[in-house]
Amino acid sequence: MSDSIKNAYNTAGPTYRERYDSIPPRSKDVDLTLGYITNPNPKVVEIGCAYGREAQYILTKTTDYTGIDISHVYVDMANREVAGGQFICADVLDFAFPKNVDAVFAFASLLHSSKEDVAVVLGRVAASLADGGVVFLSLKRRDVYETVVETDDLVSRRFYYYTKQTILDLLPASLTEVFYDEQERTESWFTMILQKQ
């Protein structure tokens, strides 16, 4: 991930937290995803854990959680405020995924990554998953894959918009789509669950 994205979240992270902290954790998505696996204490990795909003809920389902984020500001917050998890400041492209992971979550965290980088991430995630393990993706959606630099009152960030087919075209052979849904908020999104066969 680019230095500009890292710098953006290190600079604007505390303000983004204030703006979005009232949004509840995505407990339904966590429950849906974990419903595909049988391990009662699943090994979980979250890509883009930020300050640990989802981690707090995930940690009610497991004691084996690792969250990574490119922003040291967010990771410092998570380490101070969320008990029981392991939080690491790392770029997902450099992170050494552990073996036999049951579930990987990427809640809107790969939307700053090109399809070339997402293909690398999905390949590395697939290699780390246990048989039957799953990965949850949440991405911004448009009719075609494209990238746009968007500027708010704090920083500029590059976003990548995906289609379902773009993601399917990037999948390693061991991953299969088991769930797909579209959402309309202020922008169009989709969620997808992929399972290692």
C-alpha positions in Angstrom: 0.0 0.0 0.0 1.3 3.5 -0.8 3.0 5.8 1.7 0.4 8.4 0.9 -2.3 6.1 2.3 -0.2 5.3 5.4 0.4 9.1 5.9 -3.3 9.9 5.3 -4.4 7.6 8.1 -1.6 8.5 10.5 -2.6 12.2 10.0 -6.4 11.9 9.8 -7.0 8.7 11.8 -8.1 10.3 15.1 -10.6 12.6 13.3 -12.0 9.7 11.2 -12.5 7.8 14.4 -14.5 10.6 15.9 -16.7 10.7 12.7 -17.3 7.0 12.4 -17.1 5.7 15.9 -20.8 5.7 16.3 -21.1 3.1 13.6 -21.6 -0.3 15.4 -19.2 -3.2 14.7 -20.3 -5.4 11.8 -21.4 -8.2 14.1 -23.8 -9.8 11.5 -21.0 -10.1 9.0 -18.7 -11.6 11.6 -21.4 -14.1 12.6 -22.2 -15.0 9.0 -18.6 -15.5 8.1 -17.7 -17.6 11.2 -20.8 -19.7 10.5 -18.9 -21.3 7.6 -16.2 -22.8 9.9 -16.4 -25.4 12.6 -13.5 -24.5 14.9 -15.0 -23.3 18.2 -12.0 -21.1 18.8 -11.1 -19.9 15.3 -7.8 -18.4 14.3 -8.7 -15.0 12.9 -6.7 -12.3 11.0 -8.2 -8.9 10.3 -6.7 -6.8 7.5 -7.1 -3.1 8.2 -8.2 -3.4 11.9 -7.9 0.3 12.5 -8.5 1.1 16.1 -10.2 -2.2 16.9 -13.9 -1.6 16.4 -14.6 -5.0 14.8 -11.9 -6.7 16.9 -13.8 -6.0 20.1 -16.7 -8.1 18.7 -14.6 -10.7 17.1 -12.8 -11.3 20.4 -16.1 -12.4 21.9 -16.0 -15.3 19.4 -12.3 -16.3 19.7 -9.2 -15.9 21.8 -6.9 -16.2 18.7 -7.1 -12.8 16.9 -4.5 -10.8 15.0 -5.2 -7.4 13.5 -2.9 -5.6 11.1 -3.1 -2.0 10.0 -0.8 0.3 8.0 -1.4 3.2 10.5 0.7 3.1 13.6 -1.8 5.7 15.1 -4.6 3.2 14.8 -2.6 0.3 16.0 -1.5 2.2 19.1 -5.2 3.0 19.8 -6.1 -0.7 19.4 -3.3 -1.9 21.6 -4.4 0.5 24.4 -8.1 -0.1 24.2 -8.8 -3.6 23.1 -7.9 -6.5 25.4 -7.0 -9.9 24.2 -6.0 -9.2 20.6 -2.6 -8.9 18.9 -2.3 -5.7 16.9 0.5 -5.2 14.4 1.5 -2.2 12.3 2.2 -3.7 8.9 1.4 -3.3 5.2 -0.7 -6.3 4.1 1.7 -6.8 1.2 4.6 -7.4 3.6 2.7 -9.2 6.4 3.7 -12.8 7.1 0.3 -14.5 7.4 0.3 -17.3 10.0 -0.6 -20.8 8.9 -3.9 -22.6 9.4 -6.0 -19.4 9.7 -9.7 -20.1 9.9 -11.0 -16.6 8.9 -9.6 -13.5 7.4 -11.7 -10.3 7.5 -11.1 -7.3 5.2 -13.8 -4.8 6.2 -13.4 -2.0 3.6 -9.7 -2.3 4.0 -8.6 -3.3 0.5 -10.4 -0.4 -1.2 -7.1 1.4 -1.4 -5.4 -1.5 -3.2 -5.2 -2.1 -6.9 -6.4 -5.3 -8.4 -2.8 -6.4 -8.9 -2.2 -6.0 -5.2 -5.5 -7.6 -4.2 -4.5 -10.6 -6.3 -1.3 -10.9 -4.3 -3.1 -10.6 -1.0 -5.7 -13.2 -2.0 -3.0 -15.6 -3.0 -1.2 -15.2 0.3 -4.4 -15.4 2.2 -5.4 -18.6 0.4 -2.0 -20.1 1.3 -2.5 -19.3 5.0 -6.0 -20.6 5.3 -6.8 -24.0 6.8 -8.9 -26.2 4.7 -12.5 -24.8 4.8 -11.2 -21.5 6.0 -12.9 -18.3 4.8 -12.1 -14.7 3.8 -14.7 -11.9 4.0 -14.3 -8.9 1.7 -16.2 -5.6 1.7 -15.4 -3.3 -1.3 -16.8 -0.3 -3.1 -18.7 -1.2 -6.2 -19.1 0.3 -9.7 -20.1 -1.1 -13.0 -16.4 -1.3 -14.1 -13.2 -1.6 -12.2 -11.7 1.9 -11.8 -9.7 4.2 -9.5 -10.4 7.7 -8.3 -8.5 10.1 -6.0 -10.9 11.6 -3.6 -10.2 14.5 -1.3 -12.2 15.4 1.8 -11.5 18.2 4.3 -8.5 16.3 5.8 -6.6 14.4 3.1 -6.6 12.9 -0.4 -6.9 9.2 -0.8 -6.9 6.9 -3.8 -9.9 4.5 -3.9 -10.4 1.4 -6.1 -13.9 0.4 -7.2 -14.5 -3.2 -8.0 -17.0 -5.4 -9.7 -17.8 -8.9 -8.5 -16.3 -10.3 -11.7 -13.1 -8.4 -11.1 -12.6 -10.2 -7.8 -13.6 -13.6 -9.2 -11.0 -13.2 -12.0 -8.3 -12.6 -9.3 -9.1 -15.7 -7.2 -6.5 -18.4 -6.8 -7.9 -21.8 -7.7 -8.3 -22.9 -4.1 -10.8 -20.1 -3.2 -14.5 -20.4 -4.1 -17.3 -17.8 -3.7 -19.9 -19.0 -1.1 -21.7 -15.7 -0.4 -22.3 -12.4 -2.2 -24.5 -9.4 -1.4 -24.8 -5.8 -2.6 -25.5 -2.8 -0.4 -26.5 0.8 -1.2 -25.4 3.4 1.3 -24.0 6.8 0.3 -22.1 4.7 -2.3 -22.6 1.2 -3.7 -20.8 -1.6 -1.9 -20.6 -5.4 -2.0 -19.6 -8.1 0.4 -18.3 -11.5 -0.5 -17.2 -14.6 1.4 -14.7 -16.9 -0.2 -13.9 -20.4 1.1 -10.8 -22.6 0.7 -11.7 -25.9 -0.9 
